[in-house]
Amino acid sequence: MARSKFNPATSVTFRMPDIALEKLDKLALENSHDRTAEINEACRHWIAIGGASGNETLTQQKVSALGEELACMNARLEKQEEAILLLKETIDRLEKNNSTLLAVIESNEHTIKRLLETLSR
């Protein structure tokens, strides 16, 4: 069974079998490195078999549009990964600062106890 898929970024509508669309969706959603070549290969394969009825082939322009869309998705993913790394580094620094503050508080408590003992004598 085939269904239409519309890409609002490129204003391209095409028809592909559900299994091909599912594979493309899966590839696009995977949290991995650049998958443009794999998606382009899946589209080229679909072109090579000529579509389900011979009338549903993808043009090279549509394949390129899919590749460009995936490249944009990968760029966004890389930026998100960089942001996550920065957040992890910030959390690590905050945890170190928290440990330092706890040590200072404990030291101050000990000092206060000694001062109170000294005053009570």
C-alpha positions as CSV (number, residue, x, y, z in Angstrom):
1,M,0.0,0.0,0.0
2,A,1.3,3.5,-0.9
3,R,0.6,6.8,0.7
4,S,1.5,10.4,0.1
5,K,4.1,12.3,2.1
6,F,4.4,16.0,2.0
7,N,7.6,17.9,3.0
8,P,6.6,21.4,4.0
9,A,10.2,22.6,3.9
10,T,10.5,21.8,0.2
11,S,6.8,21.8,-0.9
12,V,7.3,18.3,-2.4
13,T,4.6,15.6,-2.3
14,F,5.5,12.1,-3.3
15,R,4.0,8.6,-3.0
16,M,5.9,5.7,-1.6
17,P,4.9,2.3,-0.1
18,D,4.3,2.4,3.6
19,I,7.4,0.2,4.3
20,A,9.6,2.7,2.4
21,L,8.1,5.6,4.3
22,E,8.6,3.8,7.6
23,K,12.2,3.2,6.8
24,L,12.8,6.8,5.9
25,D,11.0,7.9,9.1
26,K,13.1,5.5,11.2
27,L,16.3,6.8,9.6
28,A,15.3,10.4,10.1
29,L,14.5,9.8,13.8
30,E,17.6,7.8,14.8
31,N,19.9,9.6,17.1
32,S,23.1,9.0,15.0
33,H,25.5,10.6,12.7
34,D,24.8,11.8,9.2
35,R,22.4,9.4,7.5
36,T,21.9,11.4,4.3
37,A,23.7,8.8,2.2
38,E,21.5,5.9,3.5
39,I,18.3,7.8,2.9
40,N,19.4,8.8,-0.6
41,E,20.2,5.2,-1.3
42,A,16.8,4.1,-0.1
43,C,15.2,6.7,-2.5
44,R,17.5,5.6,-5.4
45,H,16.4,2.0,-4.8
46,W,12.7,3.1,-4.9
47,I,13.5,5.0,-8.2
48,A,15.2,1.9,-9.6
49,I,12.2,-0.4,-9.0
50,G,10.0,2.2,-10.6
51,G,7.4,2.6,-7.9
52,A,4.6,0.2,-7.1
53,S,2.6,1.0,-10.2
54,G,5.2,2.5,-12.5
55,N,3.6,5.9,-12.0
56,E,4.9,6.7,-8.5
57,T,8.6,7.2,-9.1
58,L,10.5,9.8,-7.2
59,T,12.5,12.3,-9.2
60,Q,16.1,13.1,-8.4
61,Q,14.9,16.5,-7.3
62,K,12.8,14.9,-4.6
63,V,15.6,12.6,-3.5
64,S,17.9,15.7,-3.2
65,A,15.2,17.5,-1.2
66,L,15.0,14.5,1.2
67,G,18.8,14.5,1.5
68,E,18.8,18.3,2.2
69,E,16.0,17.9,4.8
70,L,18.0,15.1,6.5
71,A,21.2,17.2,6.5
72,C,19.3,20.0,8.2
73,M,18.0,17.5,10.8
74,N,21.5,16.2,11.4
75,A,22.8,19.8,11.8
76,R,20.0,20.4,14.4
77,L,20.9,17.2,16.1
78,E,24.6,18.1,16.3
79,K,23.6,21.4,17.9
80,Q,21.4,19.6,20.4
81,E,24.2,17.2,21.2
82,E,26.6,20.2,21.8
83,A,24.0,21.8,24.1
84,I,23.6,18.6,26.0
85,L,27.4,18.4,26.5
86,L,27.5,22.0,27.7
87,L,24.7,21.2,30.1
88,K,26.5,18.1,31.4
89,E,29.7,20.2,32.0
90,T,27.6,22.8,33.8
91,I,26.1,20.1,36.0
92,D,29.5,18.7,36.8
93,R,30.8,22.2,37.8
94,L,27.7,22.8,39.9
95,E,28.2,19.4,41.7
96,K,31.8,20.3,42.4
97,N,30.7,23.7,43.7
98,N,28.1,22.1,45.8
99,S,30.6,19.7,47.3
100,T,32.9,22.6,48.1
101,L,30.1,24.5,49.7
102,L,29.1,21.5,51.8
103,A,32.7,21.2,53.0
104,V,32.8,24.9,54.0
105,I,29.5,24.6,55.9
106,E,30.8,21.5,57.8
107,S,34.0,23.3,58.6
108,N,32.0,26.4,59.8
109,E,29.7,24.2,61.9
110,H,32.8,22.6,63.5
111,T,34.3,26.1,64.2
112,I,31.0,27.3,65.7
113,K,30.9,24.3,68.0
114,R,34.4,25.0,69.2
115,L,33.7,28.7,69.8
116,L,30.5,27.8,71.8
117,E,32.5,25.3,73.9
118,T,35.2,28.0,74.5
119,L,32.5,30.6,75.5
120,S,30.8,28.2,77.8
121,R,34.0,27.6,79.9
